[in-house]
Amino acid sequence: MLARRTELGLSQEKAAERCGLHWTYLGQVERGRRNVTLHNILKIAAGLDVDAGVLVSGLEPPE
């Protein structure tokens, strides 16, 4: 997600606005501090104009 946001040249604030989320929440997601619901994954994917599968590809389950 961070890579895509950077690729688009978006600040956390602008990306969060495009995703319909609060920027502090988006920052916590990027740092791995928040678990994300499928609903919010879809919102983030739409806001970053990327397939949701790309956002979750390669993620490891928590221990």
PDB file of N, CA, C and O in Angstrom, chain B, residues numbered from 101:
ATOM      1  N   MET B 101       0.826  -1.181   0.000  1.00  0.00           N
ATOM      2  CA  MET B 101       0.000   0.000   0.000  1.00  0.00           C
ATOM      3  C   MET B 101       0.874   1.250   0.000  1.00  0.00           C
ATOM      4  O   MET B 101       0.628   2.179  -0.770  1.00  0.00           O
ATOM      5  N   LEU B 102       1.884   1.279   0.851  1.00  0.00           N
ATOM      6  CA  LEU B 102       2.777   2.433   0.904  1.00  0.00           C
ATOM      7  C   LEU B 102       3.457   2.646  -0.445  1.00  0.00           C
ATOM      8  O   LEU B 102       3.598   3.781  -0.901  1.00  0.00           O
ATOM      9  N   ALA B 103       3.880   1.552  -1.081  1.00  0.00           N
ATOM     10  CA  ALA B 103       4.543   1.663  -2.377  1.00  0.00           C
ATOM     11  C   ALA B 103       3.598   2.284  -3.411  1.00  0.00           C
ATOM     12  O   ALA B 103       4.007   3.145  -4.191  1.00  0.00           O
ATOM     13  N   ARG B 104       2.353   1.852  -3.415  1.00  0.00           N
ATOM     14  CA  ARG B 104       1.381   2.388  -4.381  1.00  0.00           C
ATOM     15  C   ARG B 104       1.090   3.860  -4.086  1.00  0.00           C
ATOM     16  O   ARG B 104       0.993   4.671  -5.008  1.00  0.00           O
ATOM     17  N   ARG B 105       0.951   4.203  -2.813  1.00  0.00           N
ATOM     18  CA  ARG B 105       0.694   5.598  -2.442  1.00  0.00           C
ATOM     19  C   ARG B 105       1.855   6.475  -2.886  1.00  0.00           C
ATOM     20  O   ARG B 105       1.652   7.569  -3.412  1.00  0.00           O
ATOM     21  N   THR B 106       3.077   5.987  -2.672  1.00  0.00           N
ATOM     22  CA  THR B 106       4.267   6.728  -3.074  1.00  0.00           C
ATOM     23  C   THR B 106       4.339   6.848  -4.593  1.00  0.00           C
ATOM     24  O   THR B 106       4.671   7.906  -5.128  1.00  0.00           O
ATOM     25  N   GLU B 107       4.027   5.754  -5.277  1.00  0.00           N
ATOM     26  CA  GLU B 107       4.015   5.752  -6.742  1.00  0.00           C
ATOM     27  C   GLU B 107       3.071   6.818  -7.293  1.00  0.00           C
ATOM     28  O   GLU B 107       3.362   7.453  -8.307  1.00  0.00           O
ATOM     29  N   LEU B 108       1.944   7.008  -6.619  1.00  0.00           N
ATOM     30  CA  LEU B 108       0.968   8.013  -7.039  1.00  0.00           C
ATOM     31  C   LEU B 108       1.335   9.420  -6.575  1.00  0.00           C
ATOM     32  O   LEU B 108       0.698  10.395  -6.972  1.00  0.00           O
ATOM     33  N   GLY B 109       2.367   9.522  -5.732  1.00  0.00           N
ATOM     34  CA  GLY B 109       2.787  10.828  -5.238  1.00  0.00           C
ATOM     35  C   GLY B 109       1.824  11.427  -4.234  1.00  0.00           C
ATOM     36  O   GLY B 109       1.683  12.648  -4.152  1.00  0.00           O
ATOM     37  N   LEU B 110       1.159  10.569  -3.467  1.00  0.00           N
ATOM     38  CA  LEU B 110       0.145  11.034  -2.518  1.00  0.00           C
ATOM     39  C   LEU B 110       0.681  11.054  -1.088  1.00  0.00           C
ATOM     40  O   LEU B 110       1.389  10.138  -0.670  1.00  0.00           O
ATOM     41  N   SER B 111       0.344  12.090  -0.354  1.00  0.00           N
ATOM     42  CA  SER B 111       0.609  12.108   1.086  1.00  0.00           C
ATOM     43  C   SER B 111      -0.404  11.171   1.752  1.00  0.00           C
ATOM     44  O   SER B 111      -1.385  10.763   1.130  1.00  0.00           O
ATOM     45  N   GLN B 112      -0.158  10.838   3.006  1.00  0.00           N
ATOM     46  CA  GLN B 112      -1.134  10.024   3.740  1.00  0.00           C
ATOM     47  C   GLN B 112      -2.480  10.725   3.781  1.00  0.00           C
ATOM     48  O   GLN B 112      -3.523  10.087   3.637  1.00  0.00           O
ATOM     49  N   GLU B 113      -2.456  12.025   3.975  1.00  0.00           N
ATOM     50  CA  GLU B 113      -3.700  12.783   4.064  1.00  0.00           C
ATOM     51  C   GLU B 113      -4.496  12.712   2.766  1.00  0.00           C
ATOM     52  O   GLU B 113      -5.702  12.467   2.791  1.00  0.00           O
ATOM     53  N   LYS B 114      -3.830  12.924   1.632  1.00  0.00           N
ATOM     54  CA  LYS B 114      -4.514  12.889   0.339  1.00  0.00           C
ATOM     55  C   LYS B 114      -4.991  11.480   0.002  1.00  0.00           C
ATOM     56  O   LYS B 114      -6.093  11.302  -0.517  1.00  0.00           O
ATOM     57  N   ALA B 115      -4.167  10.483   0.296  1.00  0.00           N
ATOM     58  CA  ALA B 115      -4.563   9.099   0.034  1.00  0.00           C
ATOM     59  C   ALA B 115      -5.773   8.730   0.888  1.00  0.00           C
ATOM     60  O   ALA B 115      -6.718   8.114   0.396  1.00  0.00           O
ATOM     61  N   ALA B 116      -5.745   9.102   2.151  1.00  0.00           N
ATOM     62  CA  ALA B 116      -6.862   8.795   3.041  1.00  0.00           C
ATOM     63  C   ALA B 116      -8.140   9.461   2.558  1.00  0.00           C
ATOM     64  O   ALA B 116      -9.217   8.867   2.616  1.00  0.00           O
ATOM     65  N   GLU B 117      -8.021  10.685   2.085  1.00  0.00           N
ATOM     66  CA  GLU B 117      -9.179  11.396   1.548  1.00  0.00           C
ATOM     67  C   GLU B 117      -9.760  10.649   0.347  1.00  0.00           C
ATOM     68  O   GLU B 117     -10.976  10.490   0.236  1.00  0.00           O
ATOM     69  N   ARG B 118      -8.887  10.195  -0.544  1.00  0.00           N
ATOM     70  CA  ARG B 118      -9.345   9.438  -1.717  1.00  0.00           C
ATOM     71  C   ARG B 118      -9.991   8.117  -1.326  1.00  0.00           C
ATOM     72  O   ARG B 118     -10.884   7.628  -2.018  1.00  0.00           O
ATOM     73  N   CYS B 119      -9.535   7.534  -0.205  1.00  0.00           N
ATOM     74  CA  CYS B 119     -10.055   6.236   0.250  1.00  0.00           C
ATOM     75  C   CYS B 119     -11.288   6.378   1.139  1.00  0.00           C
ATOM     76  O   CYS B 119     -11.970   5.392   1.417  1.00  0.00           O
ATOM     77  N   GLY B 120     -11.574   7.585   1.581  1.00  0.00           N
ATOM     78  CA  GLY B 120     -12.701   7.800   2.483  1.00  0.00           C
ATOM     79  C   GLY B 120     -12.408   7.349   3.909  1.00  0.00           C
ATOM     80  O   GLY B 120     -13.305   6.927   4.639  1.00  0.00           O
ATOM     81  N   LEU B 121     -11.139   7.446   4.292  1.00  0.00           N
ATOM     82  CA  LEU B 121     -10.707   7.025   5.631  1.00  0.00           C
ATOM     83  C   LEU B 121      -9.964   8.172   6.304  1.00  0.00           C
ATOM     84  O   LEU B 121      -9.557   9.129   5.645  1.00  0.00           O
ATOM     85  N   HIS B 122      -9.790   8.071   7.610  1.00  0.00           N
ATOM     86  CA  HIS B 122      -9.025   9.084   8.335  1.00  0.00           C
ATOM     87  C   HIS B 122      -7.543   8.818   8.129  1.00  0.00           C
ATOM     88  O   HIS B 122      -7.115   7.665   8.086  1.00  0.00           O
ATOM     89  N   TRP B 123      -6.755   9.889   8.000  1.00  0.00           N
ATOM     90  CA  TRP B 123      -5.326   9.725   7.705  1.00  0.00           C
ATOM     91  C   TRP B 123      -4.581   9.004   8.813  1.00  0.00           C
ATOM     92  O   TRP B 123      -3.614   8.296   8.531  1.00  0.00           O
ATOM     93  N   THR B 124      -4.999   9.160  10.075  1.00  0.00           N
ATOM     94  CA  THR B 124      -4.295   8.447  11.149  1.00  0.00           C
ATOM     95  C   THR B 124      -4.537   6.944  11.043  1.00  0.00           C
ATOM     96  O   THR B 124      -3.642   6.146  11.320  1.00  0.00           O
ATOM     97  N   TYR B 125      -5.744   6.562  10.642  1.00  0.00           N
ATOM     98  CA  TYR B 125      -6.057   5.147  10.445  1.00  0.00           C
ATOM     99  C   TYR B 125      -5.195   4.583   9.324  1.00  0.00           C
ATOM    100  O   TYR B 125      -4.618   3.505   9.466  1.00  0.00           O
ATOM    101  N   LEU B 126      -5.105   5.305   8.208  1.00  0.00           N
ATOM    102  CA  LEU B 126      -4.311   4.841   7.085  1.00  0.00           C
ATOM    103  C   LEU B 126      -2.840   4.683   7.487  1.00  0.00           C
ATOM    104  O   LEU B 126      -2.186   3.718   7.092  1.00  0.00           O
ATOM    105  N   GLY B 127      -2.334   5.613   8.257  1.00  0.00           N
ATOM    106  CA  GLY B 127      -0.954   5.520   8.739  1.00  0.00           C
ATOM    107  C   GLY B 127      -0.734   4.301   9.616  1.00  0.00           C
ATOM    108  O   GLY B 127       0.297   3.636   9.519  1.00  0.00           O
ATOM    109  N   GLN B 128      -1.703   4.009  10.473  1.00  0.00           N
ATOM    110  CA  GLN B 128      -1.599   2.829  11.328  1.00  0.00           C
ATOM    111  C   GLN B 128      -1.634   1.549  10.509  1.00  0.00           C
ATOM    112  O   GLN B 128      -0.935   0.589  10.832  1.00  0.00           O
ATOM    113  N   VAL B 129      -2.426   1.526   9.468  1.00  0.00           N
ATOM    114  CA  VAL B 129      -2.485   0.360   8.573  1.00  0.00           C
ATOM    115  C   VAL B 129      -1.138   0.185   7.890  1.00  0.00           C
ATOM    116  O   VAL B 129      -0.622  -0.930   7.818  1.00  0.00           O
ATOM    117  N   GLU B 130      -0.565   1.268   7.388  1.00  0.00           N
ATOM    118  CA  GLU B 130       0.728   1.193   6.711  1.00  0.00           C
ATOM    119  C   GLU B 130       1.826   0.684   7.636  1.00  0.00           C
ATOM    120  O   GLU B 130       2.733  -0.017   7.189  1.00  0.00           O
ATOM    121  N   ARG B 131       1.757   1.022   8.903  1.00  0.00           N
ATOM    122  CA  ARG B 131       2.768   0.580   9.865  1.00  0.00           C
ATOM    123  C   ARG B 131       2.459  -0.783  10.467  1.00  0.00           C
ATOM    124  O   ARG B 131       3.223  -1.281  11.294  1.00  0.00           O
ATOM    125  N   GLY B 132       1.345  -1.391  10.062  1.00  0.00           N
ATOM    126  CA  GLY B 132       0.992  -2.702  10.585  1.00  0.00           C
ATOM    127  C   GLY B 132       0.430  -2.675  11.989  1.00  0.00           C
ATOM    128  O   GLY B 132       0.448  -3.687  12.689  1.00  0.00           O
ATOM    129  N   ARG B 133      -0.062  -1.536  12.401  1.00  0.00           N
ATOM    130  CA  ARG B 133      -0.608  -1.376  13.759  1.00  0.00           C
ATOM    131  C   ARG B 133      -2.099  -1.650  13.842  1.00  0.00           C
ATOM    132  O   ARG B 133      -2.652  -1.760  14.936  1.00  0.00           O
ATOM    133  N   ARG B 134      -2.752  -1.760  12.694  1.00  0.00           N
ATOM    134  CA  ARG B 134      -4.197  -1.989  12.669  1.00  0.00           C
ATOM    135  C   ARG B 134      -4.516  -3.180  11.790  1.00  0.00           C
ATOM    136  O   ARG B 134      -3.896  -3.385  10.747  1.00  0.00           O
ATOM    137  N   ASN B 135      -5.481  -3.954  12.218  1.00  0.00           N
ATOM    138  CA  ASN B 135      -6.033  -4.997  11.367  1.00  0.00           C
ATOM    139  C   ASN B 135      -7.080  -4.334  10.485  1.00  0.00           C
ATOM    140  O   ASN B 135      -7.860  -3.501  10.947  1.00  0.00           O
ATOM    141  N   VAL B 136      -7.089  -4.709   9.225  1.00  0.00           N
ATOM    142  CA  VAL B 136      -7.967  -4.062   8.264  1.00  0.00           C
ATOM    143  C   VAL B 136      -9.103  -5.005   7.891  1.00  0.00           C
ATOM    144  O   VAL B 136      -8.879  -6.184   7.616  1.00  0.00           O
ATOM    145  N   THR B 137     -10.306  -4.482   7.884  1.00  0.00           N
ATOM    146  CA  THR B 137     -11.451  -5.276   7.447  1.00  0.00           C
ATOM    147  C   THR B 137     -11.446  -5.358   5.925  1.00  0.00           C
ATOM    148  O   THR B 137     -10.832  -4.534   5.247  1.00  0.00           O
ATOM    149  N   LEU B 138     -12.132  -6.351   5.407  1.00  0.00           N
ATOM    150  CA  LEU B 138     -12.245  -6.489   3.961  1.00  0.00           C
ATOM    151  C   LEU B 138     -12.892  -5.237   3.363  1.00  0.00           C
ATOM    152  O   LEU B 138     -12.503  -4.783   2.287  1.00  0.00           O
ATOM    153  N   HIS B 139     -13.856  -4.698   4.050  1.00  0.00           N
ATOM    154  CA  HIS B 139     -14.525  -3.479   3.598  1.00  0.00           C
ATOM    155  C   HIS B 139     -13.504  -2.354   3.392  1.00  0.00           C
ATOM    156  O   HIS B 139     -13.532  -1.669   2.370  1.00  0.00           O
ATOM    157  N   ASN B 140     -12.610  -2.168   4.357  1.00  0.00           N
ATOM    158  CA  ASN B 140     -11.620  -1.095   4.245  1.00  0.00           C
ATOM    159  C   ASN B 140     -10.531  -1.422   3.229  1.00  0.00           C
ATOM    160  O   ASN B 140      -9.983  -0.511   2.608  1.00  0.00           O
ATOM    161  N   ILE B 141     -10.207  -2.698   3.046  1.00  0.00           N
ATOM    162  CA  ILE B 141      -9.262  -3.072   1.989  1.00  0.00           C
ATOM    163  C   ILE B 141      -9.834  -2.655   0.637  1.00  0.00           C
ATOM    164  O   ILE B 141      -9.115  -2.131  -0.213  1.00  0.00           O
ATOM    165  N   LEU B 142     -11.105  -2.887   0.447  1.00  0.00           N
ATOM    166  CA  LEU B 142     -11.751  -2.508  -0.812  1.00  0.00           C
ATOM    167  C   LEU B 142     -11.779  -0.994  -0.993  1.00  0.00           C
ATOM    168  O   LEU B 142     -11.603  -0.505  -2.109  1.00  0.00           O
ATOM    169  N   LYS B 143     -11.999  -0.246   0.090  1.00  0.00           N
ATOM    170  CA  LYS B 143     -11.987   1.213   0.017  1.00  0.00           C
ATOM    171  C   LYS B 143     -10.589   1.728  -0.328  1.00  0.00           C
ATOM    172  O   LYS B 143     -10.436   2.642  -1.139  1.00  0.00           O
ATOM    173  N   ILE B 144      -9.579   1.133   0.295  1.00  0.00           N
ATOM    174  CA  ILE B 144      -8.202   1.541   0.026  1.00  0.00           C
ATOM    175  C   ILE B 144      -7.828   1.224  -1.414  1.00  0.00           C
ATOM    176  O   ILE B 144      -7.222   2.048  -2.099  1.00  0.00           O
ATOM    177  N   ALA B 145      -8.187   0.032  -1.870  1.00  0.00           N
ATOM    178  CA  ALA B 145      -7.882  -0.362  -3.245  1.00  0.00           C
ATOM    179  C   ALA B 145      -8.534   0.604  -4.235  1.00  0.00           C
ATOM    180  O   ALA B 145      -7.893   1.022  -5.199  1.00  0.00           O
ATOM    181  N   ALA B 146      -9.773   0.953  -4.012  1.00  0.00           N
ATOM    182  CA  ALA B 146     -10.465   1.884  -4.903  1.00  0.00           C
ATOM    183  C   ALA B 146      -9.792   3.259  -4.873  1.00  0.00           C
ATOM    184  O   ALA B 146      -9.597   3.885  -5.915  1.00  0.00           O
ATOM    185  N   GLY B 147      -9.447   3.713  -3.694  1.00  0.00           N
ATOM    186  CA  GLY B 147      -8.817   5.026  -3.556  1.00  0.00           C
ATOM    187  C   GLY B 147      -7.442   5.101  -4.191  1.00  0.00           C
ATOM    188  O   GLY B 147      -7.028   6.158  -4.667  1.00  0.00           O
ATOM    189  N   LEU B 148      -6.730   3.973  -4.199  1.00  0.00           N
ATOM    190  CA  LEU B 148      -5.389   3.938  -4.790  1.00  0.00           C
ATOM    191  C   LEU B 148      -5.406   3.386  -6.216  1.00  0.00           C
ATOM    192  O   LEU B 148      -4.357   3.190  -6.831  1.00  0.00           O
ATOM    193  N   ASP B 149      -6.603   3.140  -6.726  1.00  0.00           N
ATOM    194  CA  ASP B 149      -6.778   2.645  -8.090  1.00  0.00           C
ATOM    195  C   ASP B 149      -5.931   1.406  -8.363  1.00  0.00           C
ATOM    196  O   ASP B 149      -5.152   1.357  -9.316  1.00  0.00           O
ATOM    197  N   VAL B 150      -6.106   0.405  -7.497  1.00  0.00           N
ATOM    198  CA  VAL B 150      -5.372  -0.850  -7.606  1.00  0.00           C
ATOM    199  C   VAL B 150      -6.312  -1.992  -7.229  1.00  0.00           C
ATOM    200  O   VAL B 150      -7.253  -1.793  -6.460  1.00  0.00           O
ATOM    201  N   ASP B 151      -6.066  -3.163  -7.757  1.00  0.00           N
ATOM    202  CA  ASP B 151      -6.863  -4.331  -7.394  1.00  0.00           C
ATOM    203  C   ASP B 151      -6.599  -4.692  -5.936  1.00  0.00           C
ATOM    204  O   ASP B 151      -5.454  -4.658  -5.486  1.00  0.00           O
ATOM    205  N   ALA B 152      -7.640  -5.033  -5.206  1.00  0.00           N
ATOM    206  CA  ALA B 152      -7.503  -5.369  -3.786  1.00  0.00           C
ATOM    207  C   ALA B 152      -6.550  -6.548  -3.580  1.00  0.00           C
ATOM    208  O   ALA B 152      -5.858  -6.608  -2.564  1.00  0.00           O
ATOM    209  N   GLY B 153      -6.508  -7.470  -4.515  1.00  0.00           N
ATOM    210  CA  GLY B 153      -5.612  -8.614  -4.407  1.00  0.00           C
ATOM    211  C   GLY B 153      -4.152  -8.209  -4.352  1.00  0.00           C
ATOM    212  O   GLY B 153      -3.343  -8.871  -3.702  1.00  0.00           O
ATOM    213  N   VAL B 154      -3.816  -7.132  -5.025  1.00  0.00           N
ATOM    214  CA  VAL B 154      -2.441  -6.637  -5.010  1.00  0.00           C
ATOM    215  C   VAL B 154      -2.066  -6.179  -3.597  1.00  0.00           C
ATOM    216  O   VAL B 154      -0.928  -6.359  -3.164  1.00  0.00           O
ATOM    217  N   LEU B 155      -3.012  -5.597  -2.895  1.00  0.00           N
ATOM    218  CA  LEU B 155      -2.730  -5.095  -1.540  1.00  0.00           C
ATOM    219  C   LEU B 155      -2.452  -6.202  -0.541  1.00  0.00           C
ATOM    220  O   LEU B 155      -1.702  -6.005   0.414  1.00  0.00           O
ATOM    221  N   VAL B 156      -3.054  -7.370  -0.755  1.00  0.00           N
ATOM    222  CA  VAL B 156      -2.903  -8.454   0.221  1.00  0.00           C
ATOM    223  C   VAL B 156      -1.967  -9.552  -0.255  1.00  0.00           C
ATOM    224  O   VAL B 156      -1.671 -10.481   0.497  1.00  0.00           O
ATOM    225  N   SER B 157      -1.503  -9.460  -1.481  1.00  0.00           N
ATOM    226  CA  SER B 157      -0.614 -10.477  -2.034  1.00  0.00           C
ATOM    227  C   SER B 157       0.686 -10.530  -1.241  1.00  0.00           C
ATOM    228  O   SER B 157       1.337  -9.511  -1.014  1.00  0.00           O
ATOM    229  N   GLY B 158       1.048 -11.738  -0.828  1.00  0.00           N
ATOM    230  CA  GLY B 158       2.311 -11.936  -0.112  1.00  0.00           C
ATOM    231  C   GLY B 158       2.282 -11.668   1.371  1.00  0.00           C
ATOM    232  O   GLY B 158       3.305 -11.806   2.041  1.00  0.00           O
ATOM    233  N   LEU B 159       1.128 -11.286   1.904  1.00  0.00           N
ATOM    234  CA  LEU B 159       1.045 -11.047   3.344  1.00  0.00           C
ATOM    235  C   LEU B 159       1.099 -12.375   4.113  1.00  0.00           C
ATOM    236  O   LEU B 159       0.530 -13.383   3.692  1.00  0.00           O
ATOM    237  N   GLU B 160       1.784 -12.342   5.226  1.00  0.00           N
ATOM    238  CA  GLU B 160       1.875 -13.501   6.103  1.00  0.00           C
ATOM    239  C   GLU B 160       0.832 -13.379   7.207  1.00  0.00           C
ATOM    240  O   GLU B 160       0.567 -12.274   7.680  1.00  0.00           O
ATOM    241  N   PRO B 161       0.234 -14.494   7.627  1.00  0.00           N
ATOM    242  CA  PRO B 161      -0.706 -14.423   8.743  1.00  0.00           C
ATOM    243  C   PRO B 161       0.040 -14.090  10.041  1.00  0.00           C
ATOM    244  O   PRO B 161       1.210 -14.439  10.199  1.00  0.00           O
ATOM    245  N   PRO B 162      -0.644 -13.414  10.963  1.00  0.00           N
ATOM    246  CA  PRO B 162       0.013 -13.086  12.237  1.00  0.00           C
ATOM    247  C   PRO B 162       0.318 -14.334  13.031  1.00  0.00           C
ATOM    248  O   PRO B 162      -0.355 -15.355  12.890  1.00  0.00           O
ATOM    249  N   GLU B 163       1.328 -14.249  13.860  1.00  0.00           N
ATOM    250  CA  GLU B 163       1.718 -15.400  14.698  1.00  0.00           C
ATOM    251  C   GLU B 163       0.807 -15.550  15.882  1.00  0.00           C
ATOM    252  O   GLU B 163       0.989 -16.462  16.688  1.00  0.00           O
TER     253      GLU B 163
END
